[in-house]
């Protein structure tokens, strides 16, 4: 993974995990196994934002 993606992951994975745990969204586009951080969603955000804007969201 690019460095920007790793920084995004390390900085926001726990926070987003809490958000998704409190507000689980049953959506096939955003699979949330065991209320953990949705990897496909992270990759989507990383590819669309982190690569274009390396700064934190």
C-alpha angles and dihedrals in degrees: 000000000000116000092250089057093049091050090048090049095048094045101043110021094091094044093048090045089058091048093050091044092055095041108031112190114204097214127141089216091059109039112195110191111193090347090288126143109293105242096196090052091050092051090049092051092043094051095045101040114010094054092050097037112025092186117101117271 
